[in-house]
Amino acid sequence: MALSTVSARQFEIFLTMALSRNMAEAADKLGISQAAVSKSLKILEQETGLTLFRLVNGRLALTVDGDRLLPFAQRAADHLERARHAAAELRGGDTGQLVIGTAGPALVSILPVAVERYRSERPDVRIEIRILNTYDLINGAAGNEIDLGVGTPPVRDIDARVVQLCTVSDICETTMVAALPPGHRLAGRPFVRPADLVNETMIGLPDDSTTTHLVMAMCQQAGVTLSVPIMAANAVGVLSLVQRGIGLGLVNPLMLAGGLFPDIVTRPFRPRTVLRTCLYYSKLHEPLPLVADFIGCLTRAAKTVAARVR
């Protein structure tokens, strides 16, 4: 078994075959002959010691081992494609691809502004936005699977060694607000404190979110035991429920900067709770010009959007 000789191109051919109806279609997608596809797959099987495909009703189908290898092949193919785009960028061309991971409020507030500005300067660049949780975002940036990550700070469950593989910088700070349905009894208050939430129907975020950690810490310091009977997967879910009058939530005001929930009323949460939005990218290399330009657009967009919610 000579795993050291397995190439990203072989994984690309394997992945294409796995996602095609037959070998002819895979060959057409790859721009090579069916014989070349067949030869590459046989070599990959020999070098890995795995049987990746089997004949089922006259068609090649993935084996159990092939299915397990598939996500790793996807990563290898992604890296190969990103290397091609990087080479084009280093040659000085304006075309390329930018892969951005996002977690948290940046998706509905900062990123749209940044993308709009970036597209006006680099209209030929293809932009892919992946919605990730903070764990996957940081791992993606550390592993160079995404060009940039924009999200919340790392929580304690994320391996510090992975975070250390990233360049991390804050692009803006905001302060937590209570999101209330119109006409809510707390809407007339200048601010909302933990004690005000005791008898309210709270809509919370998952236990591993940065916001949840901060809210629980504030309530503990205030001697308040907070009941959260409803949990949403993300802040969009929280605000959707708030807008229906089901309860109230504590969120980053960036979530409301894009005007998606115009009827929701917000009040500052006290004690003042700072929420950071962070930028992540791999420490393995300096950002390519294509990426560096987007960082500039993102930084300017963050300042513009954050100023609206202060």
N, C-alpha and C positions, 0 to 999 in steps of 0.2 A: 504494500500500500504506500503510494508516494504522494501523500496529501500536499506536500510542499509544491508540487507541480500543478495543482489545480488553479485555474485562472478565473478571473472575474468574467471573461468572455464565455467560458464554459457554463458558468452559473447563469449568464444572460440567456444562452441558448436553452438550457434546462428550463428556466422560468418561462420563456416564450413557448416552449413545447407544452408545458404544463397548463398554459392558459389558452392554448389553441385547440381546435377541433380535431386536427390531424397534422401529420408531418408536413404536408404540402402547404397548409396555411402557415405553419411556423416558419418554413423556409421562405415563404413569400414576405412575411413580416420582417425577417432578418436580412433579406436580400442575398441569400446564399442558396445552394442546392440542397435537395432533400438528402443526398448522400453525405453532404457536409454536416447536416444536422444529426443524422444517424451516427456518423463517425464520432462527433463530439460527445454525444450522449454515451456511447459505448466506452470512450476513454474516461469520461467522468465516473462511470460505474466501476471501471477497473481501478481507477486511482483512489476512489473512496471505499471500495469493497462493498458497495451497496447495490441492491437491485432497485432502481428508481421507477421503472415502468413495467407494466405487464399487459398482455393482450386480453381485452374483454370485448367479446362480440366483434372481433376484428378491428378494434380500436385500442390505441395505447392509453392506459389509465395509470395514474400514480399509485404506487404501492404505499404501504404504511410508512416506510422509510422515506420515500419520495415526498410524501405529504409533510413529514416532520422537517425535512430539509428545506421545504419551500420558503418559509419566512427568511431563512438565512441567505438563500439565493436572491431573494428580493433585495435584501440589504446590499449584497455584493453588486447586483445590477444597478442599484441606485448610486452606489459609489462610482461605478464605471461611468454612468451617465453624467454624474456631477463632475468627474474628472474631464470629460469631454467639454462640458460647458466652461470649466475653469481654463482649459487650454485655449478655447476660443477667446475668453476674456483676456488672458495674458497676451494673446496676439494683438490685442487692441481693438477688437471688434465691439460693436455696441449691442450685439445680440447675446443672449444667454438665458439662464434660468436662475431664479431666486426662490429658495424654499424657506418659508418662515413658519415657525411653530408658535402658537399662542395659547395662553391659558389665562383666564380671568377677563377683567373688564377691557383690556386693551383691544380685544377683538371688535367691540362695538363702538369704540371711541377714538383711540389713537391710531390704530392701523388703517381705517378707511381714509383718514386725512393724509397719512404718510404715503399710502399707495397712490392716492390721487396726485400728490405732488411728484412722486417718483415717476409715474407714468407720463407726466408732462415733459420730463427730462429724458427718460429712456423708454419710449413707447414700444420698442422691439423686444424688451425683456419679458420673458414669461414668468409670472409670479404664481407660486403655489402656496396657499395658506393651509396649514394643518392645525386642527383644533386638538390640543393635547392637554392632559393634566400636567401639573408641575413636575411630577416625577419623570414622565416621558419626555417632557420638554427639555429638562436639564440633561437627561441621558442622551437625547438626540443631539443636543449642542456639543456635549462632551465627545460623543462618538463621530462628530462631523457628518451626521445624517441629515441635519438641517443647517442652513447658513446662519440663521439667527433664531433666538427664542425670545419672546416678549411675554412676561408674565409676572406672577407674584414671587416673593422671596422664597428660598428653599425652606421647607419645614424640617423638623428634627428627624423625621423618618427617612430622609434622603441621605444616602451615604456621603459623608463629607469628602471622601476621596474622589467621588465623581464630580462634586461641585468644584473641587480644586483644579479639575481639568478644563474649567470654563473661565473665560474672562467675564466678570459680572460687574455691571454698573447700574446705578439707579438713574432712570430717565425722568421720573417725576414722583412727587409725594402728594397725597391727598389725605383728607381726614374722614373717618367713618361717619355715615349718616343713618338715621332711622328713616326707612321708607314706609310711608303711611298711605292708606286709602284716603280719598277725598272725604272730608267731614269727620275724620277720626278725632277722638277726644284729645289726643296728644298733639294734634296739628296746631292748636293754639298756644302751645308752650314754646319758649325760646330755644329750648334744647330738651333732649331726652336722656335720662339717667337709668342705670340698671334697675333701680327700685321701681321705676315707672313701668317696667316690663313684666313684673311678677304675675299680674292677672291678665296678661294679653296672650293672644294666640300667636306664638312666634313661628316664623318660617325660617328654618336654618339651612346652612350648607353642610356638606359632608364633614365628618369628624376630622379628616386629615387636611382640611383647607386652612390656609393662613388666617382668614377672617374668623373662623370658628375658634381657633386657638386664642386669638386676641380677645374675642368676646368673652370666652370662658374665663380668661385671666382677669379681665376687668370686673366681671361679676363676682369672682372669688375675692378679689381685693375689696369689693364693696359689701361682702357678706351676703350676697344674693344668690339663691339657688334658682337657676333659670330652667324652666320646662320648655322644651322645643318639640311640640307634637307633630310638626310637619317638616320634612326635610326635602329639599330640592337638589338636583344634581349640580346646578350652577346658579349664578346670580340672575340669569335670564328667567329661569324657572321660579326663583324667589319673587321677582318683580311681577311676573305674570300672575301669580297667586295673590300678591298684594293688590294689584290692579282690580282683581275680582272682588276685593273686599274680604278675603278669607282670613287675613291676618296681617302682621307687619314683619319687616325684616331689617337687618342691619347690613348695609352694603357699602361698597366703594362708590362715591358719587360719579366716578367715570362711567358707570353703567347707565347713567341718565343723561350723559352729555350729548348723546346722539339723537335725543328726542324720541326714542322708541316707546317711552311710557309717559306721555305728556300729562296724564291726569294724576300721577303719583305726587304726593306731597313729601318733602324731606325736611327733617330737622336735625341739627348737629347732635351727635352723640357725645356725651360727657361721662367720664373723663375723656379728653381729647385723645383719639386713637389714630395714629399715623399709619397710613397704608402706602406701601412702596410698590412701584412698578419697575421691574428690572429687565435689563437686556442681557442676554447670554449668547456667547459664541465660543467656539473651540479655541483653546490656547495653543493648539498645534501649529498655527500659522497666523500671520497677519491677514485681516480681511482683504479679499480681492477688491479692486476698484468698484466693481459692480455692487458688492456688499457694502463697502464703505460709504458709497453714495446713499444707499438706503438707510444706513445708520444715521447719516446727517438729516435726512428727511424725517426719520422717526423721532429724533431728538427735538427737532423744531416743532413737529406735530404735538409731541407730549407737552411741551411748554404752552402751546396755544390752547390745547384742550383743558389742561389742568387749570389754566387761568380762568376759564369759564365757570368752573365749579367751586372756586374759592369764595 
